[in-house]
Structures are given as structure tokens and as C-alpha cells.
């Protein structure tokens, strides 16, 4: 046992007492929900991944029109046919705070927040999950994004930075920082003593700031303390060796891939996510596959315009055709991700059984920013208590006039109660987040609960 | 019924408001509001998403006071009640407006008192980079992957205190950055500069060098770069002796032949890791008289750089083997006179006469030298590192010097104690002195004192900034960086705030080369130039568009601002002018005569050119378009915000979208579609004010080219003619952009305060409120005497009460 390290922890203890700092505790048995089945209780690791597709879809081609079990997958969704037993396409969900707010929809996709001049975003559901899973994994969560902006927002409503280069993300997770263990420990200790000095300084300010600035100082203290907790956690993990990745896979993942080769890029990222789950580096991942303003084109299949330009198609048949091709292409890569999860063993099942994957957009009909009835697909997680096999259609209310009268349903929710937050809440609960409500949720989504 | 209800609501917040105020409100304003406003703004109907019955008469609250100010502005302007509604008498209206205005004024002191004794403003990432450079002479690229994220913007401004939040990731990134920066500033071993050279054979024919040498043409080989072609400029295997990150100087010899269409080839040096160009220039040099270009750039190692010829794509990208043919290394280029070694099935690069068919670059060689450290940069670090290791007294002095400089104010002994303790702890843990001392420096750079600008004292209430804070305000306003020695000296003397000293310092600062940071950053943020290229123009509709054009557009606008500043012209030039800034690419885009050399230069304009002022610059016209079409409404909103400081209310949620013209209908302009759409009264009331400001520019397409008919992709018949006429809300009519600009010139006195407001927002790092309005007007008023000259406006702002108000 390293005596010095103990001293350091002891010296620093008093900084952890502050309000708002909850050192995450390991999950206790009593926290497993009462209604969990025996199989659910046996699950060792619960995982979630959220994947965002920018600018909605070509709704005319995408929309599944039959509700329930006998539904037919539409053209852009055909690649998912083989996963039918493990997916649930959902229609009719929306974020009430997103309606009419154009491209804010990515910002609030996982938060359900209200954004305006004076409103800050709120915590995203993946970060609530990460609070529960963090003590068990080396990384509390992984944020990926091919064009920069992440989907994850911390409890202060601040966007977490995301990594766009698969190689960098790979190295952060699987390569030991340079210099060997002793020097790493020294580096962490050094950071510890610098943090001591900084926090000590900040405390002298603490009592003297006004209301408006108080928020900013709290933000500062929380941020520095969180870095301190992370430093300690890193110190703890130092004794646990990182998993060895076989050379062939390493070569494939430890590299940057150009967005000009979108398929290769997406599959590399998906492989990286699978590996991070398989090795239990993290249990919560968000992946933004494109920004609302510039979602990537797909040069390899001849779709040269970005998704934003395609979605503002102006009724042009050629553009609509290419939008559908881009949709189908992106969904096919997601299908590849499900393949990979399904072929990777986990306990007596596969990763797909213990991983909930949410795929979709915060936009439905991009041409004029319609963001009701969002394209959403929920997959996997059967051992966490999800059931699949149906098209859950919240638009199918008794007054619904069918999908022929298309456009309007993408602007005004048919069913005001069908909120995306309900689904996010349901997923959070399956991750054992002790929550009864998330953002503006009204209920859980019983349709996907086993 | 209505009255009973609003009274009930009034009672709801009586606990917070004094009874006397409430009674006064109920007597002086309530009846008028109930009678004239509540009809459309109560619990039943909320036109414009606004309710008057729940707007509390709480004038001590800034947000509420702002809303009341908006209410009386609308009533004063005659907008409310709307003309078709029953009207109050002017006396009734005047009385209520005066009463509310007086209460707003009274509330000012209370609103000021509510503010905290200390305010913190985080440095933006650009400011962080500048501050580090001016502090230590170290380049740190804040935009590289894994460094800092883009800052959130408020109306284009990247440095608004309330927007720049802090998360744990930020703190971790500050730590990482500090480690890298300090290692560069105080390296363990001094850097050893070296030289490297790569010729065209190295770039194109590495594997066959021996064969080429045997042919005896080794000194003649050139690397041809056709449109979108590339050649490696830096590979780690090129220069085995250049391994250390640092500042490098490059010299490139090359020729640049314009294509048959007159377009100059464009050299761009692309950094693959940063995914951006680090050097750009149009190259014009005959084949037999190559030119040499030089530039300095900071390189992180390992680096990968390419020379690109960036002009709009000429070859189809796929379904065509052209690019492959051209990219093959097989063909060897020596001269347009001797093409025997070129690939016989490849595309022709030159005519029989030796003229380039497409804009063509011919690269001969590149030389690199570095890493370079200038004497000036070394000088910046002097005194921050102790000469004698293990001498704690000296270490303390150095820390004190460093902290006082980095924190932009004297650091106290008590503060330095904490950092001395870091050294002690580190030494006790077995660290060597160098590492221990560096840890203390890291602490100083990761302290909130460094990356926050703090204003105010915890122990006393101050309404003005002190001289140290004033020095930082000035330097971050004009230099986006920390104060220099002279400014700090003036602060130390306690004289900075006196008008003479302030004026002298300002003049000195405006003459310093660092002012370029202001003349680039301010127009970029004020005019929201980050939006240029955000929606990439459709390749089919705008085949002539390319990345260099996009960059040139932004260069024109920031260069234009720089010209107005440097020559101290009137801000009237922003509205209309007979000159602009252009480079050859832009001149061609504007159909102006070709320019003699490759740089951005001031050029005169004729009335027929239809350019001049900001509004007809391609950057502005394209940032208000969406990549396929121009957007008149967006253009109108932009004019309203950027020129008049008014943000129109956002459209209500769930507006029915405009459907595209069906293929069988006649072609219609965007304007015609909008007008057919704006039949709804609710929409019309706002659009009447916004749209005329945008229709004036219908003569310009989505990338800013002049036109007289609008190209409509769908529908039947001929393209419709452009209608760029309109009537402003105040009744003045115009026909076309040139007449519109004349109307704007008549409104110069309205533009000036809006410009001051933008300048103040940038300088003071916060949104201007109602409490700043009077001072903003006074600054504009004072500058009118000086014909609204740019430097007069800046000086009047800096010398104003507003600038020193906390």
C-alpha cells in the first residue's frame, strides 16, 4: 500500500464535504426495483447507447403505417428485418419543448429541456444513467460525435465535449498513458495537490459573491470537485490493468477515418462502442452521427449533398429520393451495429440482450422543421426488461385520419401525451436510475416493458 | 369579469410588492391597460404570445422592467393598440407611457443594487490563446481536436459572460493545456532548429527517383496541381531532422497559371490533423518565372500537410476515371513544351501554346526551417523561471511575478503561499525541482484567477471598475488579451481612469499591431460571420462555389471593417459606399475587372456594380441564405438585428410550412410564395415590418451574385423577374437595393446607437439592458459631432461612464 497516496487522500477529505457533492456509491441490492424479475436481477451490467440521426427522414418513405405486430418495414428500414424480434419502431413521440424550435432539436433530444434566451438546457438522460454506472467502470460515459457537438449535457445543463476521431477515443480508453504506473501515479498526485491549492483559493471567494454570480461560482466549484473525484477514481483504476486488444482489431480502431467514407467511419465507431461495452470500459454511450446544419453526405453511394440540404428538399423528387437513400444507408449501419452486439457474448446471452439502443432524430419532416412524431427505434435490452416485435404507434388514436394526410402530424402531435421523455424515463428506470419522472414525462411507456 | 380576474392576479403577488406601489399601479395604469391592451393579451387571447395581465409592476426586477420598456416602446411607436382597434386619446396614452417610464427609471437603483459584488467572465478560447501567447510567447492551438470546444454564442458574440459556462471537462482541458504550454515555454533542453527540403520528385515520384535521375531530368521535374489536385507538403518521413513541435518557416517555389476562363489557381496548405487550411494565396506566376511564397506556421508533431489547388471542381467526382488518371504518379511533368513523359490517356493540362486549360499550380520545392524561437518571445518568459534550482526565496519571487502577470493584478503573499506549498509537497514526494516548480506554474494557469476576468471586490460595494479591472477591460476589448506592461503600470499608478491617461493609452493601443485581433473578431461576431458556409451551397445550383470563395467572402467583410477602422472613416460606410475590399477570386465573383495581384485590396466601385456597404457583400447575402435559396425573411431579420439592434419576435410554434411549388404550377419567386402565404393577420403584422428589409436584396442570389430574374428549379414556364421594391413600415418606398441603402443613410442616427450597443456588448461581455440605454444614446450623440468616425465612437465609449460601470 502506498502510504503517500493515503496521506494525500486524507489531506483532501475535507474538500469532499461540500453541498452538492455526492461521491457516487456502489449500487446496493436494495436499489434494485421491486418489480424486477429474477432474470433481470441477475444482469451484471446494464448498458445504454443513444444514436442521433440529424434532420429527420423522408417521412413519406419512412413511415410505417400498420400498428402492432404484423407491421411491414418500409424501404429505408428494410435492413432491420433480421432484427425484427429485437426492435420496436415507435411513431408519434415528440418533445413539447422542441415544437417549432427548428434545429434546437438535437440539443434537447436527450434532455427534453426548454431552451430560450434565458433558459439553460437540463441534464440529459444518459448522464443520469452514468451517475449510476460510473462507480463500476473506468469511464463514466463515452461521448462520440462525428462533427463535434455531443448529445450529453451535465446536471448544470452544460454540454459535454465529444470525440470525433475514433483513433483518439480508442487510445484514451485502451492505451496506458505514457510513462508507466509510477509516473502516472505521481502525475495524479501532482494534480491532486494543485487542485487542493485551487479549491482552497476558491473557498475564500465563496462567501462574498452575489446571487447572479453565485451560480457561476457554484459551477466552478462543482467542476473542480468533479475533476477531483475523477482524479481519485483514476488513481483507484491505476492498479487495474487495461484490457489487451488484439492487434488486428487495434489496427482497425486506432485510426482516423474520413467522413468521405461515411460507412467505414460509422462502422468503426460502432465497433468501438461494442468494444467499450465488451471490455466494460463504460456502460453509457452517446453518438451524434451528424450536426443538424451539415449532417454528412454519403459519397460512396453517390449522395453528395449533406443531410441538411437534402432535408430542405423543396419538394424536389430527386432530392427526396436521395434523402431516402441516405436514411436507408444510415439505418443499415445501425443494423450492422445490432449485428455486432448480437454476435458478442455477454454472460449466458449476448451484448444485445443487456444493451438498450435508441436510434432516431429530433426532427421528423426536415423541410419545414416539423418535429412532432419523431422517427425513433428502440432496440435490444431484453434482459433489462424490454420487449419488442411491434410497431408502437401513438398516432393511432381514435380520431386519427391515417397517414395519407401526412404533413400535419409532423408539426402538431396527434397525441399530446406521447412524449419522448416518457421513453427516456422508461430507459432510465431500466438502468436503475431511481427516478419517477424525467423532464416533462407523464408516464412510463408500458408498451415496451416486458 | 376581465377586471376581476386581473385584480385577483394582482393580489397574487402582493406579498412581494409594497402595497403603496400596487395601489399606485392600480390607479395610474391598470384601467388603461385593461381597456386597451387586455382585449388581445389576457388569459384568453395572447397575441404575439404576450400577456399584459400577468406582467407584474415590479420595476426593481430587470427582466420585468425590460418587458415594460418593450410595452411602452410599442405604444409610443403607434404599433399598439393596432390601427384597426379602438384607439385611446393621445393624452391618455401619453400619461400612462410617462408613468411607466418614470417607474422604470426609479427602479434603476434597485436593479443595480441587486447585482453581486463580484462578477466573473470566463475567457473565450480565442482570448485564452492570445493571452497565452502574449504572456509566454507560446502558440497553443485552441481549435485542435481535443483542445477547447467552440464557445456558445449569443447573437454571434462569443464572449458573453452568462453564456461561457464551465464544466469538469473544461477544467481538465485547462490542465492539459497548461502542461503542454509550460513544456513549450520552459523546455528541459533548448530546441535545436533544423532545415529540411523536399523537391517535386520527393512529393510525387519518391520510389522512382533513381530512374528519373538516370534520365537526367531530376532538376526539371515539377509537381502539377490541377483543380482540387494535391501534393504532400510535409510527411514525417520527408524531414528526419525536424521532429519537435514549434514554429516553422516555409518557403515554396511554384508557378501559378490562370485557366482559360481567367481564374487564378489558389494555393492552400491543408493541415490534415486540424482539418483546415493554414495558409492561403492566389498564385499568379508564369511557367518560366516561378515565384517564392513564405509563411510561418505552428506545427504540432507528427504533422501531415498538403498543398492543394482550391478552385471550384471541374471534373465530375465519380463515374469518371479522370481523377484517378490525374492522380497516378506515372506521368512526369517537366514543361508544357515537353509532355512526352505525361500519361497519354490523362487529361490535357495545357494548350499547344502552353496556356493552362484549368487553373494550374506547378510546385518545384518546399523548404522548412524550425522550430524557431524569436528573441521577443523569449523576452516574454524572462523572470518567470528561477535561475538557481532549489532556491525557494527566488522561486517565490518568480511565482509572484508570473501570477501577477497572468492574473492581470498583483498577487498577494497569501495567494502565493498556496503555490509555494505545491512546490514543497512535490519535493517531499520525491519530485525534482524542475517538475515541482512547473506544477506550481500549472496551478497558476489553472486557477480561476487566470481564466476568469473578475470585476468587483468581495468586501466593498463598488459601482465602478478599479484601474486593474479597467486595464483588462481595455485590453480584452481591443487586443482580446491581457494588458501589457504599460497598461499595468498606469493601473499601478492609479491614473488609468483619468481621461488624459485613458485617452493616451487608447491611442497607443489602437496603433499597436494587436488591434488586428479587434478588427477581425468584432465584425465576425457582430455580423455573425460564423454562419457563412454553414449551409453549404448546393453543388448543382452553384457549381462555381468553392471553399476559397467562401473564405474570400469573410475576408472582404472583416477587411472592410479593418479599412473603416484604420482610415478612421464614418460608420456611414457600413450602409453605403463607392468602394469595397476584394481579391481576384471575389472580383471575378462580382464580375469586376480582373485584379493585378493576389492580395485583398481596396477597389473603387461604379453605380452599375450594385455593390458598396455591408449589405451587398457576398458574406452577408449568403449567410442569410440556406444553400439552395435566398431567404428574404432571414435577410430582413439580419438587417433588423445587425443594423438597428432589434430582434423581431420568433414565429409562433407550428406555423404551417410553405410548400414547394408543385411541378405543374408556374414558376414563382420566393417572394411571391411568401406573399401568398402571409394572408394570415397574425403573421402579417410582424412580417410587414421584417420582410421589406429583406426584399430589397432580392436582386442577389444565395451566394450573392447580381441577377434580374430568379432561377426557380421547379414549376412551369420562364424564370420570373425579380421584384426588389418595397415599402418600409414608416411608409417610405424604395425600388431596388441602391434606393434602399439611401433610405438607410437617412436613418444613420438610428444605426449609430445600435452600433454602439454592439460595440459595448463586445467590450463589456454582457447583453446591454435598459439601464445602459441612456448612456449608449449619449455616446452615439457625442460621436455625431465627429461625423460618426469609427475611432471617435470607440473613444467616446471608452471614456464613457458605461465603460467603467461595473
Interface residues (C-beta under 8 A of the other chain):
Chain A: X4 X99 X100 X101 X118 X120 X148 X154 X156 X157 X158 X159 X160 X161 X163 X164 X165 X168 X186 X189 X190 X191 X193 X194 X197 X198 X200 X201 X202 X205 X207 X208 X209 X210 X211 X212 X213 X214 X216 X217 X219 X220 X222 X223 X224 X226 X227 X230 X293 X294 X299 X302 X304 X305 X306 X308 X309 X312 X313 X314 X315 X316 X365 X367 X368 X369 X370 X407 X411 X412
Chain B: X63 X114 X115 X116 X117 X118 X119 X120 X145 X146 X149 X150 X161 X165 X166 X167 X168 X169 X170 X171 X172 X173 X175 X317 X318 X415 X418 X419 X421 X422 X425 X426 X429 X431 X435 X439 X442 X443 X446 X447 X448 X449 X452 X458 X459 X534 X535 X536 X538 X539 X626 X627 X628 X629 X651 X652 X653 X654 X655 X656 X657 X658 X659 X660 X661 X662 X713 X714
